[in-house]
């Protein structure tokens, strides 16, 4: 697989438990308080402390924005979190987003952030990266 040039991907900082669930296919959506404002094709998974590595990636099929009730109703069963965790995460909001994922791939060797991000500093939430990052991860 080679990703189309000039497409944009998103690197997200994700707790290791959720990163593992995404890469195993158990977690098929990533809930977010704010959705990417640009069209994105892949989610690059940076597992936060204690892992602190880029551990894999997944294709983003769609980004769905909506009311919290609609998001939970549609994606709660594949979100990898409990309703309580969902409510806590979205506390104070009435709307959110869900990145619908597929084709998760675990890297054979997790990478330090500096191998993927120019300044080596992972984002608090997410950052945009070019498709070249995914192609480099794929060895292409």
Phi and psi in radians as a Rosetta constraint file:
Dihedral C 1 N 2 CA 2 C 2 CIRCULARHARMONIC -2.132 0.35
Dihedral N 2 CA 2 C 2 N 3 CIRCULARHARMONIC 2.296 0.35
Dihedral C 2 N 3 CA 3 C 3 CIRCULARHARMONIC -1.450 0.35
Dihedral N 3 CA 3 C 3 N 4 CIRCULARHARMONIC 2.425 0.35
Dihedral C 3 N 4 CA 4 C 4 CIRCULARHARMONIC -0.953 0.35
Dihedral N 4 CA 4 C 4 N 5 CIRCULARHARMONIC 2.276 0.35
Dihedral C 4 N 5 CA 5 C 5 CIRCULARHARMONIC -1.078 0.35
Dihedral N 5 CA 5 C 5 N 6 CIRCULARHARMONIC 2.626 0.35
Dihedral C 5 N 6 CA 6 C 6 CIRCULARHARMONIC 1.275 0.35
Dihedral N 6 CA 6 C 6 N 7 CIRCULARHARMONIC 0.029 0.35
Dihedral C 6 N 7 CA 7 C 7 CIRCULARHARMONIC -1.345 0.35
Dihedral N 7 CA 7 C 7 N 8 CIRCULARHARMONIC 2.812 0.35
Dihedral C 7 N 8 CA 8 C 8 CIRCULARHARMONIC -2.026 0.35
Dihedral N 8 CA 8 C 8 N 9 CIRCULARHARMONIC 2.378 0.35
Dihedral C 8 N 9 CA 9 C 9 CIRCULARHARMONIC -1.999 0.35
Dihedral N 9 CA 9 C 9 N 10 CIRCULARHARMONIC 2.965 0.35
Dihedral C 9 N 10 CA 10 C 10 CIRCULARHARMONIC -2.249 0.35
Dihedral N 10 CA 10 C 10 N 11 CIRCULARHARMONIC 2.291 0.35
Dihedral C 10 N 11 CA 11 C 11 CIRCULARHARMONIC -1.749 0.35
Dihedral N 11 CA 11 C 11 N 12 CIRCULARHARMONIC 2.185 0.35
Dihedral C 11 N 12 CA 12 C 12 CIRCULARHARMONIC -2.106 0.35
Dihedral N 12 CA 12 C 12 N 13 CIRCULARHARMONIC 2.444 0.35
Dihedral C 12 N 13 CA 13 C 13 CIRCULARHARMONIC -1.451 0.35
Dihedral N 13 CA 13 C 13 N 14 CIRCULARHARMONIC 2.130 0.35
Dihedral C 13 N 14 CA 14 C 14 CIRCULARHARMONIC -2.345 0.35
Dihedral N 14 CA 14 C 14 N 15 CIRCULARHARMONIC 2.383 0.35
Dihedral C 14 N 15 CA 15 C 15 CIRCULARHARMONIC -1.003 0.35
Dihedral N 15 CA 15 C 15 N 16 CIRCULARHARMONIC 2.477 0.35
Dihedral C 15 N 16 CA 16 C 16 CIRCULARHARMONIC -0.913 0.35
Dihedral N 16 CA 16 C 16 N 17 CIRCULARHARMONIC -0.692 0.35
Dihedral C 16 N 17 CA 17 C 17 CIRCULARHARMONIC -1.029 0.35
Dihedral N 17 CA 17 C 17 N 18 CIRCULARHARMONIC -0.763 0.35
Dihedral C 17 N 18 CA 18 C 18 CIRCULARHARMONIC -1.295 0.35
Dihedral N 18 CA 18 C 18 N 19 CIRCULARHARMONIC -0.606 0.35
Dihedral C 18 N 19 CA 19 C 19 CIRCULARHARMONIC -1.058 0.35
Dihedral N 19 CA 19 C 19 N 20 CIRCULARHARMONIC -0.787 0.35
Dihedral C 19 N 20 CA 20 C 20 CIRCULARHARMONIC -1.057 0.35
Dihedral N 20 CA 20 C 20 N 21 CIRCULARHARMONIC -0.713 0.35
Dihedral C 20 N 21 CA 21 C 21 CIRCULARHARMONIC -1.153 0.35
Dihedral N 21 CA 21 C 21 N 22 CIRCULARHARMONIC -0.684 0.35
Dihedral C 21 N 22 CA 22 C 22 CIRCULARHARMONIC -1.106 0.35
Dihedral N 22 CA 22 C 22 N 23 CIRCULARHARMONIC -0.848 0.35
Dihedral C 22 N 23 CA 23 C 23 CIRCULARHARMONIC -1.218 0.35
Dihedral N 23 CA 23 C 23 N 24 CIRCULARHARMONIC -0.424 0.35
Dihedral C 23 N 24 CA 24 C 24 CIRCULARHARMONIC -1.472 0.35
Dihedral N 24 CA 24 C 24 N 25 CIRCULARHARMONIC -0.189 0.35
Dihedral C 24 N 25 CA 25 C 25 CIRCULARHARMONIC 1.559 0.35
Dihedral N 25 CA 25 C 25 N 26 CIRCULARHARMONIC -0.071 0.35
Dihedral C 25 N 26 CA 26 C 26 CIRCULARHARMONIC -1.199 0.35
Dihedral N 26 CA 26 C 26 N 27 CIRCULARHARMONIC -0.731 0.35
Dihedral C 26 N 27 CA 27 C 27 CIRCULARHARMONIC -1.701 0.35
Dihedral N 27 CA 27 C 27 N 28 CIRCULARHARMONIC 1.894 0.35
Dihedral C 27 N 28 CA 28 C 28 CIRCULARHARMONIC -1.778 0.35
Dihedral N 28 CA 28 C 28 N 29 CIRCULARHARMONIC -0.020 0.35
Dihedral C 28 N 29 CA 29 C 29 CIRCULARHARMONIC -2.421 0.35
Dihedral N 29 CA 29 C 29 N 30 CIRCULARHARMONIC 2.598 0.35
Dihedral C 29 N 30 CA 30 C 30 CIRCULARHARMONIC -1.992 0.35
Dihedral N 30 CA 30 C 30 N 31 CIRCULARHARMONIC 1.964 0.35
Dihedral C 30 N 31 CA 31 C 31 CIRCULARHARMONIC -1.342 0.35
Dihedral N 31 CA 31 C 31 N 32 CIRCULARHARMONIC 2.468 0.35
Dihedral C 31 N 32 CA 32 C 32 CIRCULARHARMONIC -2.471 0.35
Dihedral N 32 CA 32 C 32 N 33 CIRCULARHARMONIC 2.497 0.35
Dihedral C 32 N 33 CA 33 C 33 CIRCULARHARMONIC -1.181 0.35
Dihedral N 33 CA 33 C 33 N 34 CIRCULARHARMONIC -0.634 0.35
Dihedral C 33 N 34 CA 34 C 34 CIRCULARHARMONIC -2.205 0.35
Dihedral N 34 CA 34 C 34 N 35 CIRCULARHARMONIC 2.385 0.35
Dihedral C 34 N 35 CA 35 C 35 CIRCULARHARMONIC -1.657 0.35
Dihedral N 35 CA 35 C 35 N 36 CIRCULARHARMONIC 2.733 0.35
Dihedral C 35 N 36 CA 36 C 36 CIRCULARHARMONIC -1.034 0.35
Dihedral N 36 CA 36 C 36 N 37 CIRCULARHARMONIC 2.465 0.35
Dihedral C 36 N 37 CA 37 C 37 CIRCULARHARMONIC -1.557 0.35
Dihedral N 37 CA 37 C 37 N 38 CIRCULARHARMONIC -0.204 0.35
Dihedral C 37 N 38 CA 38 C 38 CIRCULARHARMONIC -1.861 0.35
Dihedral N 38 CA 38 C 38 N 39 CIRCULARHARMONIC 2.754 0.35
Dihedral C 38 N 39 CA 39 C 39 CIRCULARHARMONIC -1.227 0.35
Dihedral N 39 CA 39 C 39 N 40 CIRCULARHARMONIC 2.248 0.35
Dihedral C 39 N 40 CA 40 C 40 CIRCULARHARMONIC -2.181 0.35
Dihedral N 40 CA 40 C 40 N 41 CIRCULARHARMONIC 2.578 0.35
Dihedral C 40 N 41 CA 41 C 41 CIRCULARHARMONIC -1.911 0.35
Dihedral N 41 CA 41 C 41 N 42 CIRCULARHARMONIC -0.456 0.35
Dihedral C 41 N 42 CA 42 C 42 CIRCULARHARMONIC -2.438 0.35
Dihedral N 42 CA 42 C 42 N 43 CIRCULARHARMONIC 2.616 0.35
Dihedral C 42 N 43 CA 43 C 43 CIRCULARHARMONIC -1.817 0.35
Dihedral N 43 CA 43 C 43 N 44 CIRCULARHARMONIC 2.094 0.35
Dihedral C 43 N 44 CA 44 C 44 CIRCULARHARMONIC -1.670 0.35
Dihedral N 44 CA 44 C 44 N 45 CIRCULARHARMONIC 2.196 0.35
Dihedral C 44 N 45 CA 45 C 45 CIRCULARHARMONIC -1.679 0.35
Dihedral N 45 CA 45 C 45 N 46 CIRCULARHARMONIC 1.988 0.35
Dihedral C 45 N 46 CA 46 C 46 CIRCULARHARMONIC -1.799 0.35
Dihedral N 46 CA 46 C 46 N 47 CIRCULARHARMONIC 1.969 0.35
Dihedral C 46 N 47 CA 47 C 47 CIRCULARHARMONIC -1.412 0.35
Dihedral N 47 CA 47 C 47 N 48 CIRCULARHARMONIC 2.180 0.35
Dihedral C 47 N 48 CA 48 C 48 CIRCULARHARMONIC -1.273 0.35
Dihedral N 48 CA 48 C 48 N 49 CIRCULARHARMONIC -3.043 0.35
Dihedral C 48 N 49 CA 49 C 49 CIRCULARHARMONIC -0.941 0.35
Dihedral N 49 CA 49 C 49 N 50 CIRCULARHARMONIC 2.392 0.35
Dihedral C 49 N 50 CA 50 C 50 CIRCULARHARMONIC -1.591 0.35
Dihedral N 50 CA 50 C 50 N 51 CIRCULARHARMONIC -0.067 0.35
Dihedral C 50 N 51 CA 51 C 51 CIRCULARHARMONIC -1.242 0.35
Dihedral N 51 CA 51 C 51 N 52 CIRCULARHARMONIC -0.948 0.35
Dihedral C 51 N 52 CA 52 C 52 CIRCULARHARMONIC 0.911 0.35
Dihedral N 52 CA 52 C 52 N 53 CIRCULARHARMONIC 0.923 0.35
Dihedral C 52 N 53 CA 53 C 53 CIRCULARHARMONIC -2.573 0.35
Dihedral N 53 CA 53 C 53 N 54 CIRCULARHARMONIC 2.714 0.35
Dihedral C 53 N 54 CA 54 C 54 CIRCULARHARMONIC -1.374 0.35
Dihedral N 54 CA 54 C 54 N 55 CIRCULARHARMONIC 2.116 0.35
Dihedral C 54 N 55 CA 55 C 55 CIRCULARHARMONIC -1.959 0.35
Dihedral N 55 CA 55 C 55 N 56 CIRCULARHARMONIC -0.232 0.35
Dihedral C 55 N 56 CA 56 C 56 CIRCULARHARMONIC 2.980 0.35
Dihedral N 56 CA 56 C 56 N 57 CIRCULARHARMONIC -2.923 0.35
Dihedral C 56 N 57 CA 57 C 57 CIRCULARHARMONIC -2.728 0.35
Dihedral N 57 CA 57 C 57 N 58 CIRCULARHARMONIC 2.906 0.35
Dihedral C 57 N 58 CA 58 C 58 CIRCULARHARMONIC -2.569 0.35
Dihedral N 58 CA 58 C 58 N 59 CIRCULARHARMONIC 2.666 0.35
Dihedral C 58 N 59 CA 59 C 59 CIRCULARHARMONIC -1.308 0.35
Dihedral N 59 CA 59 C 59 N 60 CIRCULARHARMONIC 2.419 0.35
Dihedral C 59 N 60 CA 60 C 60 CIRCULARHARMONIC -1.695 0.35
Dihedral N 60 CA 60 C 60 N 61 CIRCULARHARMONIC 1.961 0.35
Dihedral C 60 N 61 CA 61 C 61 CIRCULARHARMONIC -1.328 0.35
Dihedral N 61 CA 61 C 61 N 62 CIRCULARHARMONIC -0.681 0.35
Dihedral C 61 N 62 CA 62 C 62 CIRCULARHARMONIC -2.872 0.35
Dihedral N 62 CA 62 C 62 N 63 CIRCULARHARMONIC 2.825 0.35
Dihedral C 62 N 63 CA 63 C 63 CIRCULARHARMONIC -2.072 0.35
Dihedral N 63 CA 63 C 63 N 64 CIRCULARHARMONIC 2.060 0.35
Dihedral C 63 N 64 CA 64 C 64 CIRCULARHARMONIC -1.907 0.35
Dihedral N 64 CA 64 C 64 N 65 CIRCULARHARMONIC 2.199 0.35
Dihedral C 64 N 65 CA 65 C 65 CIRCULARHARMONIC -1.915 0.35
Dihedral N 65 CA 65 C 65 N 66 CIRCULARHARMONIC 2.549 0.35
Dihedral C 65 N 66 CA 66 C 66 CIRCULARHARMONIC 3.059 0.35
Dihedral N 66 CA 66 C 66 N 67 CIRCULARHARMONIC -3.039 0.35
Dihedral C 66 N 67 CA 67 C 67 CIRCULARHARMONIC -1.156 0.35
Dihedral N 67 CA 67 C 67 N 68 CIRCULARHARMONIC 2.692 0.35
Dihedral C 67 N 68 CA 68 C 68 CIRCULARHARMONIC -1.081 0.35
Dihedral N 68 CA 68 C 68 N 69 CIRCULARHARMONIC -0.679 0.35
Dihedral C 68 N 69 CA 69 C 69 CIRCULARHARMONIC -1.086 0.35
Dihedral N 69 CA 69 C 69 N 70 CIRCULARHARMONIC -0.738 0.35
Dihedral C 69 N 70 CA 70 C 70 CIRCULARHARMONIC -1.161 0.35
Dihedral N 70 CA 70 C 70 N 71 CIRCULARHARMONIC -0.739 0.35
Dihedral C 70 N 71 CA 71 C 71 CIRCULARHARMONIC -1.092 0.35
Dihedral N 71 CA 71 C 71 N 72 CIRCULARHARMONIC -0.778 0.35
Dihedral C 71 N 72 CA 72 C 72 CIRCULARHARMONIC -1.158 0.35
Dihedral N 72 CA 72 C 72 N 73 CIRCULARHARMONIC -0.734 0.35
Dihedral C 72 N 73 CA 73 C 73 CIRCULARHARMONIC -1.048 0.35
Dihedral N 73 CA 73 C 73 N 74 CIRCULARHARMONIC -0.737 0.35
Dihedral C 73 N 74 CA 74 C 74 CIRCULARHARMONIC -1.426 0.35
Dihedral N 74 CA 74 C 74 N 75 CIRCULARHARMONIC -0.637 0.35
Dihedral C 74 N 75 CA 75 C 75 CIRCULARHARMONIC -2.149 0.35
Dihedral N 75 CA 75 C 75 N 76 CIRCULARHARMONIC -0.024 0.35
Dihedral C 75 N 76 CA 76 C 76 CIRCULARHARMONIC -0.964 0.35
Dihedral N 76 CA 76 C 76 N 77 CIRCULARHARMONIC -0.636 0.35
Dihedral C 76 N 77 CA 77 C 77 CIRCULARHARMONIC -1.269 0.35
Dihedral N 77 CA 77 C 77 N 78 CIRCULARHARMONIC -0.281 0.35
Dihedral C 77 N 78 CA 78 C 78 CIRCULARHARMONIC -2.134 0.35
Dihedral N 78 CA 78 C 78 N 79 CIRCULARHARMONIC 0.301 0.35
Dihedral C 78 N 79 CA 79 C 79 CIRCULARHARMONIC -1.569 0.35
Dihedral N 79 CA 79 C 79 N 80 CIRCULARHARMONIC -0.184 0.35
Dihedral C 79 N 80 CA 80 C 80 CIRCULARHARMONIC 1.257 0.35
Dihedral N 80 CA 80 C 80 N 81 CIRCULARHARMONIC 0.207 0.35
Dihedral C 80 N 81 CA 81 C 81 CIRCULARHARMONIC -2.382 0.35
Dihedral N 81 CA 81 C 81 N 82 CIRCULARHARMONIC 2.803 0.35
Dihedral C 81 N 82 CA 82 C 82 CIRCULARHARMONIC -1.410 0.35
Dihedral N 82 CA 82 C 82 N 83 CIRCULARHARMONIC 2.902 0.35
Dihedral C 82 N 83 CA 83 C 83 CIRCULARHARMONIC -1.093 0.35
Dihedral N 83 CA 83 C 83 N 84 CIRCULARHARMONIC -0.636 0.35
Dihedral C 83 N 84 CA 84 C 84 CIRCULARHARMONIC -1.105 0.35
Dihedral N 84 CA 84 C 84 N 85 CIRCULARHARMONIC -0.762 0.35
Dihedral C 84 N 85 CA 85 C 85 CIRCULARHARMONIC -1.103 0.35
Dihedral N 85 CA 85 C 85 N 86 CIRCULARHARMONIC -0.714 0.35
Dihedral C 85 N 86 CA 86 C 86 CIRCULARHARMONIC -1.040 0.35
Dihedral N 86 CA 86 C 86 N 87 CIRCULARHARMONIC -0.874 0.35
Dihedral C 86 N 87 CA 87 C 87 CIRCULARHARMONIC -1.091 0.35
Dihedral N 87 CA 87 C 87 N 88 CIRCULARHARMONIC -0.723 0.35
Dihedral C 87 N 88 CA 88 C 88 CIRCULARHARMONIC -1.108 0.35
Dihedral N 88 CA 88 C 88 N 89 CIRCULARHARMONIC -0.767 0.35
Dihedral C 88 N 89 CA 89 C 89 CIRCULARHARMONIC -1.079 0.35
Dihedral N 89 CA 89 C 89 N 90 CIRCULARHARMONIC -0.711 0.35
Dihedral C 89 N 90 CA 90 C 90 CIRCULARHARMONIC -1.657 0.35
Dihedral N 90 CA 90 C 90 N 91 CIRCULARHARMONIC 0.238 0.35
Dihedral C 90 N 91 CA 91 C 91 CIRCULARHARMONIC -0.881 0.35
Dihedral N 91 CA 91 C 91 N 92 CIRCULARHARMONIC 2.276 0.35
Dihedral C 91 N 92 CA 92 C 92 CIRCULARHARMONIC 1.556 0.35
Dihedral N 92 CA 92 C 92 N 93 CIRCULARHARMONIC -0.101 0.35
Dihedral C 92 N 93 CA 93 C 93 CIRCULARHARMONIC -1.975 0.35
Dihedral N 93 CA 93 C 93 N 94 CIRCULARHARMONIC 2.774 0.35
Dihedral C 93 N 94 CA 94 C 94 CIRCULARHARMONIC -1.972 0.35
Dihedral N 94 CA 94 C 94 N 95 CIRCULARHARMONIC -0.251 0.35
Dihedral C 94 N 95 CA 95 C 95 CIRCULARHARMONIC -2.343 0.35
Dihedral N 95 CA 95 C 95 N 96 CIRCULARHARMONIC 2.766 0.35
Dihedral C 95 N 96 CA 96 C 96 CIRCULARHARMONIC -2.768 0.35
Dihedral N 96 CA 96 C 96 N 97 CIRCULARHARMONIC -2.848 0.35
Dihedral C 96 N 97 CA 97 C 97 CIRCULARHARMONIC -2.485 0.35
Dihedral N 97 CA 97 C 97 N 98 CIRCULARHARMONIC 2.821 0.35
Dihedral C 97 N 98 CA 98 C 98 CIRCULARHARMONIC -2.357 0.35
Dihedral N 98 CA 98 C 98 N 99 CIRCULARHARMONIC 2.202 0.35
Dihedral C 98 N 99 CA 99 C 99 CIRCULARHARMONIC -1.605 0.35
Dihedral N 99 CA 99 C 99 N 100 CIRCULARHARMONIC 2.028 0.35
Dihedral C 99 N 100 CA 100 C 100 CIRCULARHARMONIC -1.508 0.35
Dihedral N 100 CA 100 C 100 N 101 CIRCULARHARMONIC 2.152 0.35
Dihedral C 100 N 101 CA 101 C 101 CIRCULARHARMONIC -1.981 0.35
Dihedral N 101 CA 101 C 101 N 102 CIRCULARHARMONIC 2.704 0.35
Dihedral C 101 N 102 CA 102 C 102 CIRCULARHARMONIC -2.688 0.35
Dihedral N 102 CA 102 C 102 N 103 CIRCULARHARMONIC 3.024 0.35
Dihedral C 102 N 103 CA 103 C 103 CIRCULARHARMONIC 0.905 0.35
Dihedral N 103 CA 103 C 103 N 104 CIRCULARHARMONIC 0.821 0.35
Dihedral C 103 N 104 CA 104 C 104 CIRCULARHARMONIC -1.154 0.35
Dihedral N 104 CA 104 C 104 N 105 CIRCULARHARMONIC 2.425 0.35
Dihedral C 104 N 105 CA 105 C 105 CIRCULARHARMONIC -2.285 0.35
Dihedral N 105 CA 105 C 105 N 106 CIRCULARHARMONIC 2.211 0.35
Dihedral C 105 N 106 CA 106 C 106 CIRCULARHARMONIC -1.611 0.35
Dihedral N 106 CA 106 C 106 N 107 CIRCULARHARMONIC 2.323 0.35
Dihedral C 106 N 107 CA 107 C 107 CIRCULARHARMONIC -1.233 0.35
Dihedral N 107 CA 107 C 107 N 108 CIRCULARHARMONIC 2.505 0.35
Dihedral C 107 N 108 CA 108 C 108 CIRCULARHARMONIC -1.111 0.35
Dihedral N 108 CA 108 C 108 N 109 CIRCULARHARMONIC -0.664 0.35
Dihedral C 108 N 109 CA 109 C 109 CIRCULARHARMONIC -2.241 0.35
Dihedral N 109 CA 109 C 109 N 110 CIRCULARHARMONIC 2.001 0.35
Dihedral C 109 N 110 CA 110 C 110 CIRCULARHARMONIC -1.004 0.35
Dihedral N 110 CA 110 C 110 N 111 CIRCULARHARMONIC 2.564 0.35
Dihedral C 110 N 111 CA 111 C 111 CIRCULARHARMONIC -1.983 0.35
Dihedral N 111 CA 111 C 111 N 112 CIRCULARHARMONIC 2.501 0.35
Dihedral C 111 N 112 CA 112 C 112 CIRCULARHARMONIC -1.118 0.35
Dihedral N 112 CA 112 C 112 N 113 CIRCULARHARMONIC 2.632 0.35
Dihedral C 112 N 113 CA 113 C 113 CIRCULARHARMONIC -0.975 0.35
Dihedral N 113 CA 113 C 113 N 114 CIRCULARHARMONIC -0.611 0.35
Dihedral C 113 N 114 CA 114 C 114 CIRCULARHARMONIC -1.086 0.35
Dihedral N 114 CA 114 C 114 N 115 CIRCULARHARMONIC -0.340 0.35
Dihedral C 114 N 115 CA 115 C 115 CIRCULARHARMONIC -1.361 0.35
Dihedral N 115 CA 115 C 115 N 116 CIRCULARHARMONIC -0.259 0.35
Dihedral C 115 N 116 CA 116 C 116 CIRCULARHARMONIC -2.097 0.35
Dihedral N 116 CA 116 C 116 N 117 CIRCULARHARMONIC -0.535 0.35
Dihedral C 116 N 117 CA 117 C 117 CIRCULARHARMONIC -2.026 0.35
Dihedral N 117 CA 117 C 117 N 118 CIRCULARHARMONIC 2.272 0.35
Dihedral C 117 N 118 CA 118 C 118 CIRCULARHARMONIC -0.927 0.35
Dihedral N 118 CA 118 C 118 N 119 CIRCULARHARMONIC -0.798 0.35
Dihedral C 118 N 119 CA 119 C 119 CIRCULARHARMONIC -1.566 0.35
Dihedral N 119 CA 119 C 119 N 120 CIRCULARHARMONIC -0.063 0.35
Dihedral C 119 N 120 CA 120 C 120 CIRCULARHARMONIC 1.301 0.35
Dihedral N 120 CA 120 C 120 N 121 CIRCULARHARMONIC 0.085 0.35
Dihedral C 120 N 121 CA 121 C 121 CIRCULARHARMONIC -1.798 0.35
Dihedral N 121 CA 121 C 121 N 122 CIRCULARHARMONIC 1.988 0.35
Dihedral C 121 N 122 CA 122 C 122 CIRCULARHARMONIC -1.189 0.35
Dihedral N 122 CA 122 C 122 N 123 CIRCULARHARMONIC 2.652 0.35
Dihedral C 122 N 123 CA 123 C 123 CIRCULARHARMONIC -1.283 0.35
Dihedral N 123 CA 123 C 123 N 124 CIRCULARHARMONIC 2.675 0.35
Dihedral C 123 N 124 CA 124 C 124 CIRCULARHARMONIC -1.092 0.35
Dihedral N 124 CA 124 C 124 N 125 CIRCULARHARMONIC -0.754 0.35
Dihedral C 124 N 125 CA 125 C 125 CIRCULARHARMONIC -2.058 0.35
Dihedral N 125 CA 125 C 125 N 126 CIRCULARHARMONIC -1.277 0.35
Dihedral C 125 N 126 CA 126 C 126 CIRCULARHARMONIC -2.700 0.35
Dihedral N 126 CA 126 C 126 N 127 CIRCULARHARMONIC 2.871 0.35
Dihedral C 126 N 127 CA 127 C 127 CIRCULARHARMONIC -2.565 0.35
Dihedral N 127 CA 127 C 127 N 128 CIRCULARHARMONIC 2.669 0.35
Dihedral C 127 N 128 CA 128 C 128 CIRCULARHARMONIC -1.457 0.35
Dihedral N 128 CA 128 C 128 N 129 CIRCULARHARMONIC 2.495 0.35
Dihedral C 128 N 129 CA 129 C 129 CIRCULARHARMONIC -2.412 0.35
Dihedral N 129 CA 129 C 129 N 130 CIRCULARHARMONIC 2.742 0.35
Dihedral C 129 N 130 CA 130 C 130 CIRCULARHARMONIC -1.333 0.35
Dihedral N 130 CA 130 C 130 N 131 CIRCULARHARMONIC 2.854 0.35
Dihedral C 130 N 131 CA 131 C 131 CIRCULARHARMONIC -1.102 0.35
Dihedral N 131 CA 131 C 131 N 132 CIRCULARHARMONIC -0.328 0.35
Dihedral C 131 N 132 CA 132 C 132 CIRCULARHARMONIC -1.047 0.35
Dihedral N 132 CA 132 C 132 N 133 CIRCULARHARMONIC -0.514 0.35
Dihedral C 132 N 133 CA 133 C 133 CIRCULARHARMONIC -1.093 0.35
Dihedral N 133 CA 133 C 133 N 134 CIRCULARHARMONIC -0.832 0.35
Dihedral C 133 N 134 CA 134 C 134 CIRCULARHARMONIC -1.104 0.35
Dihedral N 134 CA 134 C 134 N 135 CIRCULARHARMONIC -0.779 0.35
Dihedral C 134 N 135 CA 135 C 135 CIRCULARHARMONIC -1.056 0.35
Dihedral N 135 CA 135 C 135 N 136 CIRCULARHARMONIC -0.656 0.35
Dihedral C 135 N 136 CA 136 C 136 CIRCULARHARMONIC -1.153 0.35
Dihedral N 136 CA 136 C 136 N 137 CIRCULARHARMONIC -0.694 0.35
Dihedral C 136 N 137 CA 137 C 137 CIRCULARHARMONIC -1.112 0.35
Dihedral N 137 CA 137 C 137 N 138 CIRCULARHARMONIC -0.553 0.35
Dihedral C 137 N 138 CA 138 C 138 CIRCULARHARMONIC -1.464 0.35
Dihedral N 138 CA 138 C 138 N 139 CIRCULARHARMONIC -0.115 0.35
Dihedral C 138 N 139 CA 139 C 139 CIRCULARHARMONIC 1.373 0.35
Dihedral N 139 CA 139 C 139 N 140 CIRCULARHARMONIC 0.326 0.35
